[in-house]
Amino acid sequence: MGRPSRHRTSKQPVALKAEAYALGSPEFTRPKAKEYPEFISILLRAVEDLGIDASAGVYPKKDELVRYFRDHRLSNGAFISRNMAEALATCCRSVEAMVGGNRHRKSEGR
Protein backbone atom coordinates (compact mmCIF):
# COMPACT_ATOMS: atom_id res chain seq x y z
CA MET A 1 0.00 0.00 0.00
CA GLY A 2 2.57 2.49 0.54
CA ARG A 3 4.84 3.90 2.99
CA PRO A 4 3.52 5.19 6.35
CA SER A 5 3.52 8.95 6.45
CA ARG A 6 6.11 10.64 8.53
CA HIS A 7 5.08 13.52 10.73
CA ARG A 8 7.57 16.01 11.79
CA THR A 9 7.47 16.99 15.43
CA SER A 10 8.59 20.30 16.75
CA LYS A 11 9.87 20.92 20.24
CA GLN A 12 8.64 24.48 20.10
CA PRO A 13 5.80 25.37 22.50
CA VAL A 14 2.54 26.23 20.82
CA ALA A 15 0.10 28.66 22.41
CA LEU A 16 -3.42 27.30 22.55
CA LYS A 17 -6.49 29.50 22.63
CA ALA A 18 -9.54 28.72 24.73
CA GLU A 19 -12.70 30.57 25.59
CA ALA A 20 -12.89 32.17 29.03
CA TYR A 21 -14.05 29.32 31.25
CA ALA A 22 -13.97 29.05 35.01
CA LEU A 23 -14.61 26.02 37.20
CA GLY A 24 -15.55 28.23 40.08
CA SER A 25 -14.06 28.05 43.53
CA PRO A 26 -11.03 25.79 44.00
CA GLU A 27 -13.17 23.88 46.51
CA PHE A 28 -15.86 23.07 43.95
CA THR A 29 -15.17 19.35 44.34
CA ARG A 30 -15.83 19.30 48.08
CA PRO A 31 -19.37 18.53 49.19
CA LYS A 32 -20.95 21.26 51.25
CA ALA A 33 -20.72 20.58 54.96
CA LYS A 34 -24.12 20.29 56.51
CA GLU A 35 -24.59 22.01 59.82
CA TYR A 36 -26.73 20.01 62.22
CA PRO A 37 -28.69 21.34 65.18
CA GLU A 38 -26.55 21.47 68.32
CA PHE A 39 -28.07 18.50 70.16
CA ILE A 40 -27.90 16.31 67.03
CA SER A 41 -24.19 17.16 66.74
CA ILE A 42 -23.70 16.28 70.41
CA LEU A 43 -25.45 12.92 69.88
CA LEU A 44 -23.31 12.12 66.84
CA ARG A 45 -20.14 13.05 68.74
CA ALA A 46 -21.20 10.75 71.61
CA VAL A 47 -21.58 7.85 69.17
CA GLU A 48 -17.98 8.38 68.02
CA ASP A 49 -16.45 9.21 71.42
CA LEU A 50 -18.07 6.33 73.28
CA GLY A 51 -17.74 3.74 70.50
CA ILE A 52 -21.47 3.07 70.20
CA ASP A 53 -22.03 0.44 67.51
CA ALA A 54 -25.62 -0.63 66.95
CA SER A 55 -24.69 -3.40 64.51
CA ALA A 56 -22.43 -4.99 67.14
CA GLY A 57 -24.81 -4.26 70.02
CA VAL A 58 -22.28 -2.03 71.81
CA TYR A 59 -24.00 0.50 74.04
CA PRO A 60 -22.69 2.16 77.22
CA LYS A 61 -24.73 2.16 80.42
CA LYS A 62 -27.24 4.96 80.74
CA ASP A 63 -25.42 6.45 83.77
CA GLU A 64 -22.21 6.70 81.75
CA LEU A 65 -24.07 8.45 78.93
CA VAL A 66 -25.72 10.89 81.35
CA ARG A 67 -22.32 11.79 82.85
CA TYR A 68 -20.90 12.26 79.34
CA PHE A 69 -23.67 14.67 78.36
CA ARG A 70 -23.65 16.56 81.68
CA ASP A 71 -19.96 17.42 81.12
CA HIS A 72 -20.68 19.24 77.84
CA ARG A 73 -21.19 22.97 77.55
CA LEU A 74 -23.70 24.29 75.07
CA SER A 75 -23.02 27.19 72.70
CA ASN A 76 -24.72 29.56 75.15
CA GLY A 77 -22.23 28.58 77.90
CA ALA A 78 -24.67 26.54 79.97
CA PHE A 79 -24.18 22.89 80.85
CA ILE A 80 -26.71 20.32 79.68
CA SER A 81 -29.43 19.83 82.31
CA ARG A 82 -29.95 16.48 83.99
CA ASN A 83 -33.32 15.98 82.28
CA MET A 84 -31.88 16.75 78.84
CA ALA A 85 -28.83 14.53 79.53
CA GLU A 86 -31.15 11.65 80.41
CA ALA A 87 -33.20 12.22 77.26
CA LEU A 88 -30.05 12.29 75.10
CA ALA A 89 -28.76 9.15 76.85
CA THR A 90 -32.03 7.36 76.08
CA CYS A 91 -31.67 8.26 72.39
CA CYS A 92 -28.20 6.63 72.33
CA ARG A 93 -29.44 3.28 73.59
CA SER A 94 -31.07 0.34 71.86
CA VAL A 95 -34.85 0.18 71.62
CA GLU A 96 -34.82 -2.96 73.77
CA ALA A 97 -32.94 -1.09 76.51
CA MET A 98 -35.58 1.64 76.52
CA VAL A 99 -38.34 -0.75 77.53
CA GLY A 100 -38.82 -1.73 81.13
CA GLY A 101 -37.11 -0.29 84.13
CA ASN A 102 -38.39 0.06 87.66
CA ARG A 103 -42.10 0.63 87.71
CA HIS A 104 -43.52 2.73 90.49
CA ARG A 105 -46.09 0.76 92.44
CA LYS A 106 -48.65 2.20 94.75
CA SER A 107 -48.09 1.14 98.32
CA GLU A 108 -50.96 -0.37 100.32
CA GLY A 109 -51.41 2.75 102.41
CA ARG A 110 -52.19 4.98 99.41
HUMOSUL-V426138 format. One record per residue. N is the residue number from 1. RES is the residue in one letter. SS is DSSP state (~ for helix, > for strand, _ for the rest). PSI is psi in whole degrees, -180 to 180 (* if undefined). OMEGA is omega in whole degrees, -180 to 180 (* if undefined). Layout:
n/res/ss/psi/omega
N/RES/SS/PSI/OMEGA
N/RES/SS/PSI/OMEGA
This chain:
n/res/ss/psi/omega
1/M/_/-37/-180
2/G/_/177/-177
3/R/_/139/177
4/P/_/143/-178
5/S/_/145/178
6/R/_/132/177
7/H/_/134/177
8/R/_/138/177
9/T/_/145/180
10/S/_/143/178
11/K/_/13/179
12/Q/_/135/177
13/P/_/144/180
14/V/_/128/178
15/A/_/128/178
16/L/_/146/179
17/K/_/140/177
18/A/_/151/177
19/E/_/157/177
20/A/_/117/-177
21/Y/_/131/180
22/A/_/140/176
23/L/_/-7/-178
24/G/_/-153/-179
25/S/_/147/177
26/P/_/-19/-180
27/E/_/23/-177
28/F/_/-20/-179
29/T/_/-15/-180
30/R/_/136/175
31/P/_/150/179
32/K/_/135/178
33/A/_/133/180
34/K/_/132/179
35/E/_/123/-179
36/Y/_/158/173
37/P/_/153/-172
38/E/~/-47/-178
39/F/~/-31/176
40/I/~/-43/178
41/S/~/-40/179
42/I/~/-42/178
43/L/~/-45/-180
44/L/~/-38/178
45/R/~/-38/179
46/A/~/-40/179
47/V/~/-43/179
48/E/~/-50/-175
49/D/~/-37/-175
50/L/_/1/177
51/G/_/34/179
52/I/_/130/-179
53/D/>/100/-177
54/A/~/-37/-178
55/S/~/-29/179
56/A/~/-4/-180
57/G/_/30/-178
58/V/>/111/179
59/Y/_/136/175
60/P/_/166/176
61/K/_/153/-178
62/K/~/-40/180
63/D/~/-39/178
64/E/~/-41/178
65/L/~/-43/180
66/V/~/-45/178
67/R/~/-42/179
68/Y/~/-48/-178
69/F/~/-37/-179
70/R/~/-25/-179
71/D/_/-7/-178
72/H/_/140/173
73/R/>/141/176
74/L/_/172/-178
75/S/_/-22/179
76/N/_/3/178
77/G/_/-13/-178
78/A/_/154/173
79/F/>/159/178
80/I/_/133/-179
81/S/_/161/180
82/R/~/-44/-179
83/N/~/-44/180
84/M/~/-39/179
85/A/~/-39/178
86/E/~/-38/178
87/A/~/-44/178
88/L/~/-41/179
89/A/~/-40/178
90/T/~/-39/-180
91/C/~/-21/-179
92/C/_/1/-176
93/R/_/166/179
94/S/_/158/179
95/V/~/-38/179
96/E/~/-35/-179
97/A/~/-17/180
98/M/~/-21/-178
99/V/_/144/174
100/G/_/-148/-176
101/G/_/-179/180
102/N/_/122/178
103/R/_/140/177
104/H/_/125/179
105/R/_/145/176
106/K/_/135/178
107/S/_/166/-176
108/E/_/-29/-177
109/G/_/-3/-176
110/R/_/*/*
